[in-house]
Amino acid sequence: MMTLPATALWARAAQTAPPIKVTKVETIYWPTRDDAPFWPHWTWIRLTTDSGITAIGETYPRNSTEAELAHAQFAKALLGRDSRDIERFWADFYHQIDFQIAGGAEMRVLSAIDLALWDLLGKSLNAPVYRLLGGRANPRVRLYNTCFPYRYDFNKEPEKIMEEVCARHGVQAIKIWPFDNAARRNQRQFITPSDLEEALRPVRLLRDKFGDSIEILIEFHSNWNLPSAIRIAKALEPLRPMWLEDMLLPGNPHQYRELAQATSLPLAIGERMAGKLQFQSLLELRAAKYVMFDVCWCGGVTEARKIAAMADSYELPFAPHTAGGPLLFYASTHLSTASPNCAIQESCQRFYEIDWPKMLESPMTPQNGSIAAPDAPGFGMQIKPEVWEHPKAIRRSTTERTQPRP
């Protein structure tokens, strides 16, 4: 008996699958990161369907606001709807929220629901999401390590962090933010020669220790005005970082263009931008060399894949931001796998070594400095059952029966 290849099975399933109706919308979040042993700061949205399939979406970090919006504004439109019509749902809701205000909590909730719908589509077809997005353009996705609090302070001992992630996981790129202390001291308005020397120290330690065998990425959290950003960039040029990330606030791409023209170093821009229209202005001004987005903020996979394609049309790579919850990392990995212009993806050592093993079944872990998307249906993220019932979690559900009558 001939066995059909997986792609043929998915195609047949897509052609014959009946509508999948959402019957319940649930949210779960924790009041603070200290309320659970896995450092939670996200909201999960879980969809249940008439076929019994459940799927998960995620956003962060205004948890109570996002959960309220999910039930008050989005649940009614989801319940009873065919969940396969992802583009139609996205377009309808985006036009509604854009009429009120672009971005913000509404866009974050739309992002979470979009992720849940992609997870649901993959599960209904028994296919990993990256296959639905075009397959394996990148069988493995290169990673860098973002130095969230763990064993060592990156301002004092960055070389120890780099040694660990390289020895344990083969990761050879590191992101630090040594200029933030000066920004806080100086209300983000100026940087002195002594501030520069203090902030350059951990960058020099890394370059002196590892030479050109590693990439160094510098995060700025949009803390600086244009004159300060230019001064910092000039000071960093001899140390050859891979990029300077989000030096200015994201709303003025013309100033980013002036910054790009003032330095030889590449700029990474876009982590907090929402929707392809904002990215279009950025791309047209030729300011970014690396396009960055967060699939939990920018509009989910539906919008992120369009932003990635727009970057590709400008011959630019993208590098997704993943310093949030676990589904952010899983969903980004599927998109990075399916997109040929992914340069590198963020990862956090403490997440996959401490937090995720406490909450996920068989969590993804880097090997040889990279990650592979799971071949399980949907995004392939399995939450331990006891996590959903955690005593400090705040849970809420909406069904057709609980919807208020007009």
C-alpha positions as CSV (number, residue, x, y, z in Angstrom):
1,M,0.0,0.0,0.0
2,M,1.4,3.4,-1.0
3,T,1.9,5.9,1.8
4,L,1.3,9.5,0.9
5,P,4.0,12.1,1.8
6,A,3.2,14.5,4.6
7,T,2.7,17.4,2.2
8,A,0.0,15.5,0.2
9,L,-1.7,14.5,3.5
10,W,-1.8,18.1,4.6
11,A,-3.2,19.2,1.2
12,R,-5.9,16.6,1.4
13,A,-6.8,17.6,4.9
14,A,-7.0,21.2,3.9
15,Q,-9.4,20.4,1.0
16,T,-11.7,18.2,3.0
17,A,-11.6,19.6,6.5
18,P,-15.0,20.9,7.8
19,P,-15.3,24.3,9.5
20,I,-13.9,24.6,12.9
21,K,-16.0,26.7,15.2
22,V,-14.6,28.4,18.4
23,T,-16.8,27.5,21.4
24,K,-14.8,29.0,24.3
25,V,-12.3,31.8,24.8
26,E,-10.2,31.5,27.9
27,T,-7.4,33.7,29.4
28,I,-4.8,33.1,32.1
29,Y,-2.2,35.3,33.6
30,W,-0.3,35.9,36.8
31,P,-0.4,39.2,38.7
32,T,3.4,39.4,39.1
33,R,6.5,37.5,38.0
34,D,6.9,36.3,41.6
35,D,3.6,34.4,41.7
36,A,4.9,31.3,39.9
37,P,8.3,29.5,39.7
38,F,8.6,30.2,35.9
39,W,8.8,34.0,35.9
40,P,5.5,34.7,34.1
41,H,4.7,38.1,32.6
42,W,2.4,37.2,29.8
43,T,-1.3,36.5,29.0
44,W,-2.3,33.3,27.3
45,I,-5.4,33.1,25.3
46,R,-6.8,29.5,24.8
47,L,-9.4,28.7,22.2
48,T,-11.6,25.6,22.4
49,T,-13.5,24.4,19.3
50,D,-16.4,22.2,18.5
51,S,-14.0,19.5,17.3
52,G,-12.3,19.4,20.7
53,I,-9.1,20.9,19.5
54,T,-7.6,23.6,21.7
55,A,-5.0,26.2,20.7
56,I,-2.9,28.8,22.5
57,G,-2.1,32.5,21.8
58,E,0.1,34.8,23.8
59,T,0.9,38.5,24.4
60,Y,2.4,40.7,27.1
61,P,3.0,42.6,29.4
62,R,-0.3,44.5,30.4
63,N,-1.9,41.3,31.5
64,S,-5.2,42.4,33.2
65,T,-5.9,44.9,30.4
66,E,-5.2,42.3,27.7
67,A,-7.4,39.7,29.3
68,E,-10.3,42.1,29.7
69,L,-10.0,43.2,26.1
70,A,-10.0,39.6,24.9
71,H,-13.3,38.9,26.6
72,A,-15.0,42.3,26.2
73,Q,-14.1,43.0,22.5
74,F,-12.7,39.9,20.8
75,A,-14.6,36.9,22.2
76,K,-17.9,37.7,20.7
77,A,-16.4,37.9,17.2
78,L,-14.6,34.6,17.7
79,L,-17.4,32.5,19.1
80,G,-19.1,30.4,16.5
81,R,-16.8,31.6,13.7
82,D,-14.9,29.4,11.3
83,S,-11.4,29.7,12.8
84,R,-9.7,28.9,9.5
85,D,-10.5,32.3,8.0
86,I,-7.4,34.0,9.6
87,E,-6.8,36.7,7.1
88,R,-10.5,37.8,7.2
89,F,-10.6,38.0,11.0
90,W,-7.3,39.9,11.1
91,A,-8.4,42.5,8.5
92,D,-11.8,43.0,10.1
93,F,-10.4,43.5,13.6
94,Y,-7.5,45.6,12.5
95,H,-9.7,48.1,10.7
96,Q,-11.9,48.3,13.9
97,I,-9.0,48.9,16.3
98,D,-7.1,51.2,13.9
99,F,-10.2,53.4,13.7
100,Q,-9.9,53.9,17.4
101,I,-6.1,54.0,17.7
102,A,-3.3,52.0,16.0
103,G,-1.2,49.8,18.2
104,G,-1.6,49.5,22.0
105,A,-3.4,46.8,23.9
106,E,-5.9,46.1,21.1
107,M,-3.0,45.2,18.7
108,R,-1.4,43.0,21.3
109,V,-4.6,41.0,21.8
110,L,-5.1,40.7,18.1
111,S,-1.6,39.4,17.9
112,A,-2.4,36.7,20.6
113,I,-5.6,35.6,18.9
114,D,-3.8,35.4,15.5
115,L,-1.2,33.1,17.1
116,A,-4.0,30.9,18.5
117,L,-5.7,30.7,15.1
118,W,-2.5,29.6,13.4
119,D,-1.9,27.1,16.2
120,L,-5.4,25.8,15.7
121,L,-5.0,25.6,11.9
122,G,-1.9,23.6,12.3
123,K,-3.4,21.2,14.8
124,S,-6.5,20.7,12.6
125,L,-4.4,19.7,9.7
126,N,-1.9,17.8,11.8
127,A,0.9,20.0,10.4
128,P,3.5,22.3,12.0
129,V,2.9,25.9,11.3
130,Y,6.1,26.4,9.4
131,R,4.9,24.0,6.8
132,L,1.7,26.1,6.3
133,L,4.0,29.2,5.9
134,G,6.1,27.7,3.1
135,G,8.3,25.0,4.6
136,R,11.9,24.9,5.7
137,A,13.7,27.8,4.2
138,N,16.0,27.5,7.3
139,P,16.1,24.0,8.8
140,R,17.9,25.5,11.8
141,V,17.7,29.1,13.0
142,R,20.8,30.8,14.4
143,L,20.5,32.3,17.9
144,Y,22.0,35.0,20.1
145,N,21.7,35.2,23.9
146,T,20.0,38.0,25.6
147,C,21.3,38.4,29.1
148,F,18.3,38.4,31.4
149,P,19.1,38.1,35.1
150,Y,20.6,34.7,35.9
151,R,24.0,33.9,37.4
152,Y,26.2,36.7,36.2
153,D,25.8,40.5,35.8
154,F,26.6,41.3,32.1
155,N,27.9,44.7,33.2
156,K,30.6,43.1,35.3
157,E,31.2,39.6,34.0
158,P,29.8,39.3,30.5
159,E,32.6,36.9,29.4
160,K,31.3,34.3,31.9
161,I,27.8,34.4,30.3
162,M,29.3,34.1,26.9
163,E,31.5,31.2,27.9
164,E,28.5,29.3,29.4
165,V,26.1,29.7,26.4
166,C,28.9,28.8,24.0
167,A,30.1,25.7,25.9
168,R,26.6,24.4,26.8
169,H,24.6,25.4,23.7
170,G,27.0,26.5,21.0
171,V,25.6,30.1,21.0
172,Q,28.2,32.5,19.7
173,A,26.4,35.9,19.9
174,I,25.4,37.9,22.9
175,K,23.2,41.0,23.5
176,I,23.8,43.4,26.4
177,W,22.5,46.9,27.3
178,P,25.4,48.6,29.2
179,F,24.3,52.2,28.4
180,D,20.9,52.0,30.2
181,N,22.4,53.1,33.6
182,A,23.7,56.3,32.1
183,A,20.3,56.9,30.4
184,R,18.6,56.6,33.8
185,R,21.1,58.9,35.5
186,N,20.9,61.6,32.9
187,Q,17.2,61.5,32.1
188,R,18.1,60.2,28.6
189,Q,19.3,63.6,27.5
190,F,23.1,63.4,27.4
191,I,26.1,61.1,27.9
192,T,29.4,62.1,29.4
193,P,32.9,60.8,28.6
194,S,32.9,58.9,31.9
195,D,29.5,57.5,31.1
196,L,30.9,56.2,27.8
197,E,33.9,54.6,29.5
198,E,31.7,52.8,32.0
199,A,29.3,51.5,29.3
200,L,32.1,50.5,26.9
201,R,33.8,48.3,29.6
202,P,31.7,45.1,29.2
203,V,31.9,45.5,25.4
204,R,35.7,45.7,25.5
205,L,35.8,42.7,27.9
206,L,33.9,40.6,25.4
207,R,35.9,41.7,22.4
208,D,39.2,41.3,24.2
209,K,38.3,37.8,25.4
210,F,36.7,36.4,22.3
211,G,38.0,38.5,19.5
212,D,36.0,38.1,16.3
213,S,34.8,34.6,17.2
214,I,31.5,36.0,18.6
215,E,29.0,38.7,17.7
216,I,28.2,41.4,20.1
217,L,24.8,43.1,19.9
218,I,23.9,46.3,21.8
219,E,20.4,47.1,23.0
220,F,19.4,50.6,23.9
221,H,15.7,50.4,24.7
222,S,15.0,53.6,22.8
223,N,16.6,55.6,25.6
224,W,18.5,58.2,23.7
225,N,18.0,61.4,21.7
226,L,19.8,61.9,18.4
227,P,23.0,63.7,19.5
228,S,23.6,61.2,22.3
229,A,22.9,58.3,20.0
230,I,25.4,59.5,17.4
231,R,28.1,60.0,20.1
232,I,27.5,56.5,21.5
233,A,27.6,55.0,18.0
234,K,30.9,56.7,17.2
235,A,32.4,55.4,20.4
236,L,31.3,51.8,19.7
237,E,32.6,51.7,16.1
238,P,36.1,50.4,16.9
239,L,34.5,47.5,18.9
240,R,32.5,46.3,15.8
241,P,29.2,45.3,17.3
242,M,26.8,43.4,15.0
243,W,24.1,46.0,15.4
244,L,22.8,48.9,17.6
245,E,19.3,48.2,18.5
246,D,16.4,50.7,19.1
247,M,18.6,53.7,20.0
248,L,15.7,56.2,19.4
249,L,12.0,56.1,20.0
250,P,10.3,54.3,17.0
251,G,8.0,57.1,15.9
252,N,10.4,59.2,13.9
253,P,12.1,57.3,11.1
254,H,13.6,60.5,9.6
255,Q,15.8,60.8,12.7
256,Y,16.8,57.2,12.4
257,R,17.9,57.9,8.9
258,E,20.1,60.7,10.2
259,L,21.6,58.4,12.8
260,A,22.2,55.7,10.1
261,Q,24.0,58.2,8.0
262,A,26.2,59.3,10.9
263,T,27.6,55.8,11.8
264,S,29.2,52.9,10.0
265,L,27.4,50.5,12.3
266,P,24.2,48.7,11.3
267,L,21.0,49.7,13.1
268,A,18.3,47.2,14.2
269,I,14.9,48.8,14.5
270,G,11.3,47.8,15.0
271,E,10.8,45.7,18.2
272,R,7.9,47.9,19.4
273,M,6.4,48.8,16.1
274,A,2.9,47.5,15.2
275,G,1.7,46.6,11.8
276,K,3.2,46.6,8.3
277,L,2.2,50.3,7.6
278,Q,4.7,51.5,10.3
279,F,7.4,49.3,8.9
280,Q,6.8,50.6,5.4
281,S,7.8,54.1,6.4
282,L,10.9,52.8,8.1
283,L,12.0,50.7,5.1
284,E,11.4,53.5,2.6
285,L,13.9,55.8,4.5
286,R,16.6,53.1,4.3
287,A,17.5,53.5,8.0
288,A,17.4,49.9,9.3
289,K,19.9,47.2,8.3
290,Y,18.1,44.6,10.5
291,V,14.3,44.6,10.8
292,M,13.1,43.5,14.2
293,F,9.5,42.7,15.2
294,D,7.7,40.9,18.0
295,V,5.0,38.5,16.8
296,C,3.1,39.1,20.1
297,W,3.0,42.9,19.4
298,C,3.2,43.5,15.7
299,G,0.0,41.6,14.7
300,G,0.9,38.0,15.1
301,V,2.2,35.6,12.4
302,T,-0.2,37.0,9.8
303,E,1.3,40.5,9.9
304,A,4.9,39.4,10.8
305,R,5.3,37.3,7.7
306,K,4.2,40.3,5.6
307,I,6.8,42.5,7.4
308,A,9.4,39.9,6.8
309,A,8.5,39.8,3.1
310,M,8.6,43.6,2.9
311,A,12.1,43.5,4.4
312,D,13.1,40.8,1.9
313,S,12.0,43.1,-1.0
314,Y,14.5,45.7,0.3
315,E,17.2,42.9,0.5
316,L,17.2,43.3,4.3
317,P,17.3,40.5,6.9
318,F,14.9,40.3,9.9
319,A,15.7,39.3,13.5
320,P,12.7,38.6,15.7
321,H,12.4,39.8,19.2
322,T,11.6,36.9,21.6
323,A,12.3,38.2,25.1
324,G,8.7,37.4,26.3
325,G,6.8,34.3,27.0
326,P,7.5,30.8,25.6
327,L,5.0,30.9,22.7
328,L,6.6,34.0,21.4
329,F,9.8,32.0,21.0
330,Y,8.0,29.0,19.5
331,A,6.0,31.0,17.0
332,S,9.0,33.1,16.0
333,T,11.0,30.0,15.3
334,H,8.3,28.7,12.9
335,L,8.3,32.0,11.1
336,S,12.1,32.2,11.0
337,T,12.2,28.6,9.7
338,A,9.9,29.4,6.8
339,S,11.4,32.8,5.9
340,P,14.6,32.9,3.8
341,N,15.8,36.3,5.1
342,C,16.0,35.5,8.8
343,A,19.5,36.5,10.0
344,I,19.4,35.5,13.6
345,Q,16.8,35.1,16.5
346,E,16.8,36.1,20.1
347,S,17.0,33.6,22.9
348,C,17.4,33.8,26.7
349,Q,19.5,31.3,28.6
350,R,17.5,31.5,31.8
351,F,14.2,30.7,29.9
352,Y,15.3,27.4,28.4
353,E,17.5,26.4,31.4
354,I,15.2,27.3,34.3
355,D,11.7,28.6,33.5
356,W,10.4,26.5,30.5
357,P,11.3,23.1,32.0
358,K,9.0,24.0,34.9
359,M,6.0,24.7,32.7
360,L,6.4,23.0,29.3
361,E,6.7,19.4,28.2
362,S,10.0,18.8,26.4
363,P,10.8,22.5,25.8
364,M,13.0,23.6,22.9
365,T,16.7,23.9,23.7
366,P,19.4,25.3,21.5
367,Q,22.0,23.0,20.0
368,N,25.1,24.1,18.1
369,G,24.0,27.7,18.5
370,S,20.7,27.2,16.7
371,I,17.2,25.9,17.1
372,A,14.8,23.8,15.0
373,A,11.1,24.3,14.9
374,P,9.1,21.3,16.3
375,D,7.4,19.0,13.8
376,A,4.4,18.6,16.1
377,P,1.1,20.0,14.9
378,G,0.6,23.8,15.3
379,F,3.4,25.5,17.1
380,G,4.2,22.4,19.0
381,M,4.3,24.0,22.5
382,Q,2.8,21.7,25.2
383,I,2.0,23.3,28.5
384,K,2.0,21.1,31.6
385,P,-1.6,20.6,32.8
386,E,-0.9,21.8,36.3
387,V,0.3,25.2,35.0
388,W,-3.2,26.1,33.8
389,E,-4.5,25.2,37.3
390,H,-1.8,27.1,39.2
391,P,-3.3,28.5,42.4
392,K,-2.2,32.1,41.8
393,A,-3.2,32.2,38.1
394,I,-6.1,34.5,37.2
395,R,-8.4,32.6,34.8
396,R,-11.5,33.7,32.9
397,S,-13.6,32.1,30.2
398,T,-16.3,33.2,27.8
399,T,-18.7,31.0,25.9
400,E,-21.8,31.8,23.9
401,R,-23.8,31.2,27.0
402,T,-21.9,33.7,29.0
403,Q,-22.0,36.4,26.3
404,P,-24.3,39.3,27.4
405,R,-27.5,39.7,25.5
406,P,-28.1,42.9,23.5
